[in-house]
Amino acid sequence: MSEKVVAILGATGVVGRQMSELLEEREYPVKELIPLASSRSAGKTMQFRGEEVAIREATPEAFEGVDVVLGAADDATAKRLLPEAVKRGATCVDNSHAFRLYDDVPLVIPEINAEDVKWHNGIISNPNCATIIGLLPVWPLHQVAGVTRLIVSTYQAASGAGMPGLTELQREMSLVAAGEDVGETAPFAYQLAANLIPQIGGFNEVGYTSEEMKMQNEGRKICHLPNLLVNCTCVRIPVMRSHSESITMEFERPIDPDTAREVLAKAPGIRVVDDPEALRYPMPLEASDQDLIYVGRIRRDLSAPEGVNGLTLFCCGDQIRKGAATNAVQIAELL
């Protein structure tokens, strides 16, 4: 690959910083790195390849001469600035929700639909973290047996709420350990330490949250399965890093647990950790700080009606890396 001028929009956030580290770790051919953030951070520095790089204010003019933009900002900032970057000739890989369901914007998990990168018009969207983590094991099984329905429960780490979520959980755990009241709990609606919160995002008219609907709406687009049925419940749990998911799948054709293990063992981006006798199964602690999705607890769905081909599994993945930053850098590599 030829060297690129790369900008990171939202460079000071937890995902933006991870993107910078991954560009270095994966030896992406960066000619120049341009970290972009709010005016509060402009003038500060961050390290890249052993050097201090100045952070610039994110303005339309900051994208002049940029080849690739990695977006790690909020929806409003992405909508305001990324079209400006495209006007100036950049290709944007955006981690926000802003453009994901636009018909003319590819929504890409490289292990699933890398070909969709070819029809971008300047912006390519990174899917939601829980969508990436859940679909990576579903996709290879779908190719064998044809998935028709998913019943998903997610157990999402505090870091899914960004740096504010991480620092708030750390603060709460210290206070709870000391027997003190935690007080205000922003960005969470309630205390998260020693608790869990069965809500991520706002509720719609039928009682599902915005986070829960992403698994269906994004999954249909990524997998080119417009009729895929998804029932999802998303829960915030007091874990620092890495999301976990329980997934029950229904298929058009028969597939047994042993076949599923064989298929998943050969699938890109997956590590099978499934040995109940040795108490080996996926856990967020082990899945953190790396890019593979750990998959285990693979078993038949005992509740499936006669004639329905059902399997259940449990998976964990680092939502800051593969669920966000790594997936974005992989897309940039496809470019």
KELUMTOR-233465 format. One record per residue (C-alpha): residue number from 1; residue in one letter; x, y, z. Coordinates in nm, 3 decimals, m for minus. Example, Ala and Ser with C-alpha at 12.3 -4.5 7.8 and 13.67 -1.06 7.14 Angstrom:
<recs>
rec n:1 | res:A | X:1.230 | Y:m0.450 | Z:0.780
rec n:2 | res:S | X:1.367 | Y:m0.106 | Z:0.714
</recs>
This chain:
<recs>
rec n:1 | res:M | X:0.000 | Y:0.000 | Z:0.000
rec n:2 | res:S | X:0.116 | Y:0.353 | Z:m0.074
rec n:3 | res:E | X:0.162 | Y:0.584 | Z:0.221
rec n:4 | res:K | X:m0.143 | Y:0.781 | Z:0.329
rec n:5 | res:V | X:m0.214 | Y:1.099 | Z:0.519
rec n:6 | res:V | X:m0.449 | Y:0.973 | Z:0.791
rec n:7 | res:A | X:m0.670 | Y:1.185 | Z:1.016
rec n:8 | res:I | X:m0.842 | Y:1.055 | Z:1.327
rec n:9 | res:L | X:m1.158 | Y:1.250 | Z:1.411
rec n:10 | res:G | X:m1.211 | Y:1.221 | Z:1.786
rec n:11 | res:A | X:m0.848 | Y:1.127 | Z:1.845
rec n:12 | res:T | X:m0.852 | Y:1.189 | Z:2.222
rec n:13 | res:G | X:m1.137 | Y:0.947 | Z:2.302
rec n:14 | res:V | X:m1.092 | Y:0.584 | Z:2.399
rec n:15 | res:V | X:m1.165 | Y:0.456 | Z:2.046
rec n:16 | res:G | X:m0.961 | Y:0.730 | Z:1.878
rec n:17 | res:R | X:m0.659 | Y:0.651 | Z:2.090
rec n:18 | res:Q | X:m0.700 | Y:0.281 | Z:2.014
rec n:19 | res:M | X:m0.713 | Y:0.361 | Z:1.642
rec n:20 | res:S | X:m0.381 | Y:0.543 | Z:1.669
rec n:21 | res:E | X:m0.223 | Y:0.248 | Z:1.850
rec n:22 | res:L | X:m0.356 | Y:0.004 | Z:1.590
rec n:23 | res:L | X:m0.224 | Y:0.204 | Z:1.295
rec n:24 | res:E | X:0.118 | Y:0.159 | Z:1.453
rec n:25 | res:E | X:0.064 | Y:m0.200 | Z:1.565
rec n:26 | res:R | X:m0.064 | Y:m0.318 | Z:1.225
rec n:27 | res:E | X:0.200 | Y:m0.113 | Z:1.036
rec n:28 | res:Y | X:m0.052 | Y:0.080 | Z:0.833
rec n:29 | res:P | X:0.139 | Y:0.296 | Z:0.583
rec n:30 | res:V | X:0.089 | Y:0.634 | Z:0.749
rec n:31 | res:K | X:0.275 | Y:0.916 | Z:0.578
rec n:32 | res:E | X:0.140 | Y:1.168 | Z:0.829
rec n:33 | res:L | X:m0.102 | Y:1.130 | Z:1.122
rec n:34 | res:I | X:m0.338 | Y:1.420 | Z:1.191
rec n:35 | res:P | X:m0.520 | Y:1.384 | Z:1.525
rec n:36 | res:L | X:m0.837 | Y:1.596 | Z:1.533
rec n:37 | res:A | X:m1.043 | Y:1.685 | Z:1.840
rec n:38 | res:S | X:m1.236 | Y:1.971 | Z:1.995
rec n:39 | res:S | X:m1.088 | Y:2.315 | Z:2.051
rec n:40 | res:R | X:m1.025 | Y:2.216 | Z:2.416
rec n:41 | res:S | X:m0.769 | Y:1.958 | Z:2.306
rec n:42 | res:A | X:m0.614 | Y:2.154 | Z:2.021
rec n:43 | res:G | X:m0.246 | Y:2.225 | Z:2.085
rec n:44 | res:K | X:m0.195 | Y:1.924 | Z:2.310
rec n:45 | res:T | X:0.004 | Y:1.627 | Z:2.182
rec n:46 | res:M | X:m0.027 | Y:1.251 | Z:2.157
rec n:47 | res:Q | X:0.235 | Y:0.989 | Z:2.081
rec n:48 | res:F | X:0.259 | Y:0.809 | Z:1.748
rec n:49 | res:R | X:0.556 | Y:0.596 | Z:1.646
rec n:50 | res:G | X:0.764 | Y:0.736 | Z:1.930
rec n:51 | res:E | X:0.704 | Y:1.099 | Z:1.842
rec n:52 | res:E | X:0.478 | Y:1.369 | Z:1.984
rec n:53 | res:V | X:0.211 | Y:1.470 | Z:1.731
rec n:54 | res:A | X:0.012 | Y:1.791 | Z:1.776
rec n:55 | res:I | X:m0.365 | Y:1.762 | Z:1.808
rec n:56 | res:R | X:m0.553 | Y:1.999 | Z:1.580
rec n:57 | res:E | X:m0.901 | Y:2.142 | Z:1.610
rec n:58 | res:A | X:m1.155 | Y:1.950 | Z:1.401
rec n:59 | res:T | X:m1.268 | Y:2.193 | Z:1.132
rec n:60 | res:P | X:m1.356 | Y:2.143 | Z:0.765
rec n:61 | res:E | X:m1.023 | Y:2.296 | Z:0.664
rec n:62 | res:A | X:m0.832 | Y:2.041 | Z:0.874
rec n:63 | res:F | X:m0.911 | Y:1.774 | Z:0.611
rec n:64 | res:E | X:m0.719 | Y:1.943 | Z:0.332
rec n:65 | res:G | X:m0.469 | Y:1.693 | Z:0.189
rec n:66 | res:V | X:m0.602 | Y:1.401 | Z:0.395
rec n:67 | res:D | X:m0.639 | Y:1.062 | Z:0.223
rec n:68 | res:V | X:m0.816 | Y:0.857 | Z:0.491
rec n:69 | res:V | X:m1.025 | Y:0.968 | Z:0.790
rec n:70 | res:L | X:m1.095 | Y:0.732 | Z:1.079
rec n:71 | res:G | X:m1.402 | Y:0.865 | Z:1.258
rec n:72 | res:A | X:m1.435 | Y:0.816 | Z:1.634
rec n:73 | res:A | X:m1.661 | Y:1.110 | Z:1.713
rec n:74 | res:D | X:m2.028 | Y:1.140 | Z:1.807
rec n:75 | res:D | X:m2.309 | Y:1.134 | Z:1.550
rec n:76 | res:A | X:m2.353 | Y:1.511 | Z:1.532
rec n:77 | res:T | X:m1.982 | Y:1.575 | Z:1.475
rec n:78 | res:A | X:m1.964 | Y:1.300 | Z:1.213
rec n:79 | res:K | X:m2.262 | Y:1.443 | Z:1.022
rec n:80 | res:R | X:m2.115 | Y:1.791 | Z:1.034
rec n:81 | res:L | X:m1.755 | Y:1.716 | Z:0.939
rec n:82 | res:L | X:m1.722 | Y:1.392 | Z:0.742
rec n:83 | res:P | X:m1.906 | Y:1.521 | Z:0.432
rec n:84 | res:E | X:m1.659 | Y:1.812 | Z:0.441
rec n:85 | res:A | X:m1.372 | Y:1.563 | Z:0.442
rec n:86 | res:V | X:m1.523 | Y:1.382 | Z:0.142
rec n:87 | res:K | X:m1.555 | Y:1.713 | Z:m0.046
rec n:88 | res:R | X:m1.179 | Y:1.756 | Z:0.001
rec n:89 | res:G | X:m1.100 | Y:1.411 | Z:m0.142
rec n:90 | res:A | X:m1.075 | Y:1.195 | Z:0.170
rec n:91 | res:T | X:m1.229 | Y:0.853 | Z:0.222
rec n:92 | res:C | X:m1.390 | Y:0.822 | Z:0.566
rec n:93 | res:V | X:m1.431 | Y:0.512 | Z:0.782
rec n:94 | res:D | X:m1.681 | Y:0.620 | Z:1.046
rec n:95 | res:N | X:m1.746 | Y:0.454 | Z:1.380
rec n:96 | res:S | X:m2.052 | Y:0.664 | Z:1.465
rec n:97 | res:H | X:m2.412 | Y:0.562 | Z:1.402
rec n:98 | res:A | X:m2.470 | Y:0.862 | Z:1.177
rec n:99 | res:F | X:m2.449 | Y:0.699 | Z:0.832
rec n:100 | res:R | X:m2.485 | Y:0.325 | Z:0.901
rec n:101 | res:L | X:m2.829 | Y:0.274 | Z:0.750
rec n:102 | res:Y | X:m2.792 | Y:0.511 | Z:0.455
rec n:103 | res:D | X:m2.853 | Y:0.319 | Z:0.132
rec n:104 | res:D | X:m2.543 | Y:0.466 | Z:m0.035
rec n:105 | res:V | X:m2.307 | Y:0.397 | Z:0.256
rec n:106 | res:P | X:m2.151 | Y:0.049 | Z:0.293
rec n:107 | res:L | X:m2.168 | Y:m0.103 | Z:0.642
rec n:108 | res:V | X:m1.874 | Y:m0.341 | Z:0.664
rec n:109 | res:I | X:m1.728 | Y:m0.620 | Z:0.871
rec n:110 | res:P | X:m1.427 | Y:m0.728 | Z:0.660
rec n:111 | res:E | X:m1.463 | Y:m1.097 | Z:0.750
rec n:112 | res:I | X:m1.823 | Y:m1.089 | Z:0.622
rec n:113 | res:N | X:m1.880 | Y:m0.835 | Z:0.343
rec n:114 | res:A | X:m1.545 | Y:m0.687 | Z:0.240
rec n:115 | res:E | X:m1.673 | Y:m0.662 | Z:m0.119
rec n:116 | res:D | X:m1.914 | Y:m0.386 | Z:m0.017
rec n:117 | res:V | X:m1.621 | Y:m0.147 | Z:0.024
rec n:118 | res:K | X:m1.605 | Y:m0.126 | Z:m0.357
rec n:119 | res:W | X:m1.923 | Y:0.079 | Z:m0.392
rec n:120 | res:H | X:m1.855 | Y:0.350 | Z:m0.135
rec n:121 | res:N | X:m1.903 | Y:0.717 | Z:m0.223
rec n:122 | res:G | X:m1.654 | Y:0.854 | Z:0.028
rec n:123 | res:I | X:m1.797 | Y:0.722 | Z:0.356
rec n:124 | res:I | X:m1.788 | Y:0.365 | Z:0.486
rec n:125 | res:S | X:m1.957 | Y:0.290 | Z:0.818
rec n:126 | res:N | X:m1.825 | Y:0.075 | Z:1.098
rec n:127 | res:P | X:m2.107 | Y:m0.130 | Z:1.257
rec n:128 | res:N | X:m2.210 | Y:m0.119 | Z:1.621
rec n:129 | res:C | X:m1.973 | Y:m0.302 | Z:1.854
rec n:130 | res:A | X:m2.230 | Y:m0.560 | Z:1.967
rec n:131 | res:T | X:m2.328 | Y:m0.622 | Z:1.605
rec n:132 | res:I | X:m1.968 | Y:m0.697 | Z:1.506
rec n:133 | res:I | X:m1.906 | Y:m0.928 | Z:1.802
rec n:134 | res:G | X:m2.231 | Y:m1.118 | Z:1.749
rec n:135 | res:L | X:m2.225 | Y:m1.152 | Z:1.371
rec n:136 | res:L | X:m1.867 | Y:m1.280 | Z:1.345
rec n:137 | res:P | X:m1.962 | Y:m1.627 | Z:1.479
rec n:138 | res:V | X:m2.310 | Y:m1.624 | Z:1.323
rec n:139 | res:W | X:m2.185 | Y:m1.561 | Z:0.968
rec n:140 | res:P | X:m1.980 | Y:m1.879 | Z:0.910
rec n:141 | res:L | X:m2.263 | Y:m2.089 | Z:1.054
rec n:142 | res:H | X:m2.508 | Y:m1.909 | Z:0.825
rec n:143 | res:Q | X:m2.296 | Y:m2.003 | Z:0.524
rec n:144 | res:V | X:m2.338 | Y:m2.370 | Z:0.617
rec n:145 | res:A | X:m2.696 | Y:m2.383 | Z:0.741
rec n:146 | res:G | X:m2.873 | Y:m2.056 | Z:0.650
rec n:147 | res:V | X:m2.966 | Y:m1.850 | Z:0.955
rec n:148 | res:T | X:m3.325 | Y:m1.724 | Z:0.978
rec n:149 | res:R | X:m3.362 | Y:m1.597 | Z:1.336
rec n:150 | res:L | X:m3.146 | Y:m1.475 | Z:1.624
rec n:151 | res:I | X:m3.239 | Y:m1.440 | Z:1.991
rec n:152 | res:V | X:m2.962 | Y:m1.237 | Z:2.154
rec n:153 | res:S | X:m2.883 | Y:m1.110 | Z:2.502
rec n:154 | res:T | X:m2.581 | Y:m0.883 | Z:2.529
rec n:155 | res:Y | X:m2.379 | Y:m0.810 | Z:2.843
rec n:156 | res:Q | X:m2.197 | Y:m0.488 | Z:2.759
rec n:157 | res:A | X:m1.896 | Y:m0.343 | Z:2.938
rec n:158 | res:A | X:m1.876 | Y:0.008 | Z:3.083
rec n:159 | res:S | X:m1.625 | Y:0.109 | Z:2.817
rec n:160 | res:G | X:m1.904 | Y:0.083 | Z:2.562
rec n:161 | res:A | X:m1.999 | Y:0.426 | Z:2.697
rec n:162 | res:G | X:m1.650 | Y:0.556 | Z:2.617
rec n:163 | res:M | X:m1.400 | Y:0.704 | Z:2.857
rec n:164 | res:P | X:m1.677 | Y:0.853 | Z:3.076
rec n:165 | res:G | X:m1.817 | Y:0.502 | Z:3.128
rec n:166 | res:L | X:m1.478 | Y:0.363 | Z:3.226
rec n:167 | res:T | X:m1.396 | Y:0.638 | Z:3.473
rec n:168 | res:E | X:m1.746 | Y:0.630 | Z:3.625
rec n:169 | res:L | X:m1.734 | Y:0.255 | Z:3.693
rec n:170 | res:Q | X:m1.388 | Y:0.292 | Z:3.849
rec n:171 | res:R | X:m1.517 | Y:0.573 | Z:4.070
rec n:172 | res:E | X:m1.826 | Y:0.379 | Z:4.175
rec n:173 | res:M | X:m1.631 | Y:0.061 | Z:4.257
rec n:174 | res:S | X:m1.399 | Y:0.255 | Z:4.486
rec n:175 | res:L | X:m1.690 | Y:0.415 | Z:4.670
rec n:176 | res:V | X:m1.889 | Y:0.090 | Z:4.698
rec n:177 | res:A | X:m1.582 | Y:m0.088 | Z:4.837
rec n:178 | res:A | X:m1.551 | Y:0.187 | Z:5.098
rec n:179 | res:G | X:m1.919 | Y:0.160 | Z:5.187
rec n:180 | res:E | X:m1.996 | Y:0.511 | Z:5.060
rec n:181 | res:D | X:m2.283 | Y:0.644 | Z:4.849
rec n:182 | res:V | X:m2.195 | Y:0.688 | Z:4.481
rec n:183 | res:G | X:m2.406 | Y:1.001 | Z:4.421
rec n:184 | res:E | X:m2.454 | Y:1.108 | Z:4.059
rec n:185 | res:T | X:m2.395 | Y:0.825 | Z:3.810
rec n:186 | res:A | X:m2.362 | Y:0.990 | Z:3.465
rec n:187 | res:P | X:m2.323 | Y:0.864 | Z:3.194
rec n:188 | res:F | X:m2.531 | Y:0.579 | Z:3.340
rec n:189 | res:A | X:m2.892 | Y:0.622 | Z:3.452
rec n:190 | res:Y | X:m2.820 | Y:0.425 | Z:3.768
rec n:191 | res:Q | X:m2.527 | Y:0.299 | Z:3.973
rec n:192 | res:L | X:m2.345 | Y:0.033 | Z:3.769
rec n:193 | res:A | X:m2.106 | Y:m0.102 | Z:4.034
rec n:194 | res:A | X:m2.258 | Y:m0.412 | Z:4.200
rec n:195 | res:N | X:m2.554 | Y:m0.372 | Z:3.964
rec n:196 | res:L | X:m2.663 | Y:m0.412 | Z:3.602
rec n:197 | res:I | X:m2.881 | Y:m0.190 | Z:3.387
rec n:198 | res:P | X:m3.116 | Y:m0.349 | Z:3.128
rec n:199 | res:Q | X:m3.116 | Y:m0.043 | Z:2.905
rec n:200 | res:I | X:m2.866 | Y:0.090 | Z:2.650
rec n:201 | res:G | X:m3.006 | Y:0.371 | Z:2.437
rec n:202 | res:G | X:m3.356 | Y:0.516 | Z:2.428
rec n:203 | res:F | X:m3.677 | Y:0.312 | Z:2.403
rec n:204 | res:N | X:m3.892 | Y:0.297 | Z:2.090
rec n:205 | res:E | X:m4.272 | Y:0.272 | Z:2.073
rec n:206 | res:V | X:m4.270 | Y:m0.107 | Z:2.120
rec n:207 | res:G | X:m4.027 | Y:m0.111 | Z:2.413
rec n:208 | res:Y | X:m3.696 | Y:m0.195 | Z:2.244
rec n:209 | res:T | X:m3.391 | Y:0.026 | Z:2.283
rec n:210 | res:S | X:m3.193 | Y:0.181 | Z:2.002
rec n:211 | res:E | X:m2.899 | Y:m0.049 | Z:2.085
rec n:212 | res:E | X:m3.123 | Y:m0.355 | Z:2.059
rec n:213 | res:M | X:m3.256 | Y:m0.257 | Z:1.718
rec n:214 | res:K | X:m2.904 | Y:m0.219 | Z:1.577
rec n:215 | res:M | X:m2.849 | Y:m0.595 | Z:1.585
rec n:216 | res:Q | X:m3.144 | Y:m0.647 | Z:1.352
rec n:217 | res:N | X:m3.115 | Y:m0.344 | Z:1.125
rec n:218 | res:E | X:m2.737 | Y:m0.355 | Z:1.085
rec n:219 | res:G | X:m2.728 | Y:m0.734 | Z:1.066
rec n:220 | res:R | X:m2.973 | Y:m0.737 | Z:0.777
rec n:221 | res:K | X:m2.763 | Y:m0.487 | Z:0.582
rec n:222 | res:I | X:m2.421 | Y:m0.642 | Z:0.650
rec n:223 | res:C | X:m2.527 | Y:m1.000 | Z:0.575
rec n:224 | res:H | X:m2.760 | Y:m0.905 | Z:0.287
rec n:225 | res:L | X:m3.043 | Y:m1.082 | Z:0.470
rec n:226 | res:P | X:m3.340 | Y:m0.841 | Z:0.455
rec n:227 | res:N | X:m3.573 | Y:m1.088 | Z:0.628
rec n:228 | res:L | X:m3.344 | Y:m1.184 | Z:0.917
rec n:229 | res:L | X:m3.545 | Y:m1.193 | Z:1.242
rec n:230 | res:V | X:m3.372 | Y:m1.067 | Z:1.557
rec n:231 | res:N | X:m3.493 | Y:m1.037 | Z:1.915
rec n:232 | res:C | X:m3.229 | Y:m0.861 | Z:2.124
rec n:233 | res:T | X:m3.196 | Y:m0.749 | Z:2.487
rec n:234 | res:C | X:m2.897 | Y:m0.529 | Z:2.574
rec n:235 | res:V | X:m2.769 | Y:m0.502 | Z:2.932
rec n:236 | res:R | X:m2.493 | Y:m0.282 | Z:3.074
rec n:237 | res:I | X:m2.285 | Y:m0.477 | Z:3.327
rec n:238 | res:P | X:m2.006 | Y:m0.375 | Z:3.570
rec n:239 | res:V | X:m1.719 | Y:m0.503 | Z:3.355
rec n:240 | res:M | X:m1.449 | Y:m0.262 | Z:3.240
rec n:241 | res:R | X:m1.383 | Y:m0.395 | Z:2.891
rec n:242 | res:S | X:m1.519 | Y:m0.653 | Z:2.640
rec n:243 | res:H | X:m1.880 | Y:m0.732 | Z:2.559
rec n:244 | res:S | X:m2.037 | Y:m1.075 | Z:2.595
rec n:245 | res:E | X:m2.336 | Y:m1.218 | Z:2.411
rec n:246 | res:S | X:m2.564 | Y:m1.518 | Z:2.441
rec n:247 | res:I | X:m2.698 | Y:m1.605 | Z:2.095
rec n:248 | res:T | X:m2.962 | Y:m1.860 | Z:1.998
rec n:249 | res:M | X:m2.978 | Y:m1.919 | Z:1.624
rec n:250 | res:E | X:m3.239 | Y:m2.086 | Z:1.404
rec n:251 | res:F | X:m3.135 | Y:m2.226 | Z:1.066
rec n:252 | res:E | X:m3.295 | Y:m2.343 | Z:0.745
rec n:253 | res:R | X:m3.085 | Y:m2.659 | Z:0.739
rec n:254 | res:P | X:m2.967 | Y:m2.899 | Z:1.012
rec n:255 | res:I | X:m2.641 | Y:m2.825 | Z:1.193
rec n:256 | res:D | X:m2.513 | Y:m2.994 | Z:1.507
rec n:257 | res:P | X:m2.276 | Y:m2.860 | Z:1.776
rec n:258 | res:D | X:m1.977 | Y:m3.062 | Z:1.656
rec n:259 | res:T | X:m2.015 | Y:m2.931 | Z:1.302
rec n:260 | res:A | X:m2.054 | Y:m2.579 | Z:1.437
rec n:261 | res:R | X:m1.729 | Y:m2.611 | Z:1.634
rec n:262 | res:E | X:m1.544 | Y:m2.734 | Z:1.324
rec n:263 | res:V | X:m1.681 | Y:m2.449 | Z:1.112
rec n:264 | res:L | X:m1.600 | Y:m2.184 | Z:1.372
rec n:265 | res:A | X:m1.249 | Y:m2.322 | Z:1.430
rec n:266 | res:K | X:m1.170 | Y:m2.245 | Z:1.065
rec n:267 | res:A | X:m1.345 | Y:m1.906 | Z:1.053
rec n:268 | res:P | X:m1.141 | Y:m1.584 | Z:1.041
rec n:269 | res:G | X:m1.147 | Y:m1.372 | Z:1.354
rec n:270 | res:I | X:m1.274 | Y:m1.652 | Z:1.580
rec n:271 | res:R | X:m1.117 | Y:m1.851 | Z:1.861
rec n:272 | res:V | X:m1.319 | Y:m2.149 | Z:1.985
rec n:273 | res:V | X:m1.296 | Y:m2.185 | Z:2.365
rec n:274 | res:D | X:m1.540 | Y:m2.466 | Z:2.435
rec n:275 | res:D | X:m1.440 | Y:m2.735 | Z:2.685
rec n:276 | res:P | X:m1.702 | Y:m2.751 | Z:2.962
rec n:277 | res:E | X:m1.533 | Y:m3.042 | Z:3.138
rec n:278 | res:A | X:m1.221 | Y:m2.830 | Z:3.186
rec n:279 | res:L | X:m1.435 | Y:m2.523 | Z:3.270
rec n:280 | res:R | X:m1.314 | Y:m2.350 | Z:2.953
rec n:281 | res:Y | X:m1.553 | Y:m2.099 | Z:2.797
rec n:282 | res:P | X:m1.536 | Y:m1.738 | Z:2.677
rec n:283 | res:M | X:m1.501 | Y:m1.465 | Z:2.941
rec n:284 | res:P | X:m1.452 | Y:m1.090 | Z:2.895
rec n:285 | res:L | X:m1.137 | Y:m1.089 | Z:3.106
rec n:286 | res:E | X:m0.961 | Y:m1.324 | Z:2.864
rec n:287 | res:A | X:m1.111 | Y:m1.169 | Z:2.549
rec n:288 | res:S | X:m0.981 | Y:m0.819 | Z:2.627
rec n:289 | res:D | X:m0.685 | Y:m0.642 | Z:2.464
rec n:290 | res:Q | X:m0.684 | Y:m0.857 | Z:2.149
rec n:291 | res:D | X:m0.890 | Y:m0.888 | Z:1.830
rec n:292 | res:L | X:m1.038 | Y:m1.238 | Z:1.821
rec n:293 | res:I | X:m1.398 | Y:m1.316 | Z:1.919
rec n:294 | res:Y | X:m1.397 | Y:m1.601 | Z:2.171
rec n:295 | res:V | X:m1.681 | Y:m1.850 | Z:2.113
rec n:296 | res:G | X:m1.796 | Y:m2.138 | Z:2.332
rec n:297 | res:R | X:m2.089 | Y:m2.302 | Z:2.516
rec n:298 | res:I | X:m2.197 | Y:m2.434 | Z:2.175
rec n:299 | res:R | X:m2.502 | Y:m2.655 | Z:2.223
rec n:300 | res:R | X:m2.840 | Y:m2.750 | Z:2.080
rec n:301 | res:D | X:m3.137 | Y:m2.532 | Z:2.157
rec n:302 | res:L | X:m3.340 | Y:m2.772 | Z:2.369
rec n:303 | res:S | X:m3.646 | Y:m2.545 | Z:2.346
rec n:304 | res:A | X:m3.662 | Y:m2.548 | Z:1.965
rec n:305 | res:P | X:m3.988 | Y:m2.696 | Z:1.831
rec n:306 | res:E | X:m3.969 | Y:m3.017 | Z:1.631
rec n:307 | res:G | X:m3.833 | Y:m2.949 | Z:1.286
rec n:308 | res:V | X:m3.654 | Y:m2.627 | Z:1.387
rec n:309 | res:N | X:m3.274 | Y:m2.636 | Z:1.364
rec n:310 | res:G | X:m3.147 | Y:m2.442 | Z:1.664
rec n:311 | res:L | X:m2.808 | Y:m2.381 | Z:1.828
rec n:312 | res:T | X:m2.700 | Y:m2.163 | Z:2.119
rec n:313 | res:L | X:m2.354 | Y:m2.018 | Z:2.186
rec n:314 | res:F | X:m2.180 | Y:m1.763 | Z:2.407
rec n:315 | res:C | X:m1.919 | Y:m1.522 | Z:2.276
rec n:316 | res:C | X:m1.698 | Y:m1.240 | Z:2.404
rec n:317 | res:G | X:m1.499 | Y:m0.972 | Z:2.225
rec n:318 | res:D | X:m1.308 | Y:m0.654 | Z:2.296
rec n:319 | res:Q | X:m1.549 | Y:m0.386 | Z:2.180
rec n:320 | res:I | X:m1.284 | Y:m0.113 | Z:2.178
rec n:321 | res:R | X:m1.061 | Y:m0.315 | Z:1.946
rec n:322 | res:K | X:m1.252 | Y:m0.549 | Z:1.710
rec n:323 | res:G | X:m1.584 | Y:m0.394 | Z:1.804
rec n:324 | res:A | X:m1.466 | Y:m0.049 | Z:1.696
rec n:325 | res:A | X:m1.106 | Y:0.054 | Z:1.626
rec n:326 | res:T | X:m0.966 | Y:m0.266 | Z:1.474
rec n:327 | res:N | X:m1.264 | Y:m0.312 | Z:1.243
rec n:328 | res:A | X:m1.218 | Y:0.047 | Z:1.120
rec n:329 | res:V | X:m0.848 | Y:0.001 | Z:1.054
rec n:330 | res:Q | X:m0.920 | Y:m0.327 | Z:0.874
rec n:331 | res:I | X:m1.158 | Y:m0.139 | Z:0.647
rec n:332 | res:A | X:m0.887 | Y:0.121 | Z:0.583
rec n:333 | res:E | X:m0.655 | Y:m0.165 | Z:0.489
rec n:334 | res:L | X:m0.913 | Y:m0.287 | Z:0.235
rec n:335 | res:L | X:m0.900 | Y:0.056 | Z:0.074
</recs>
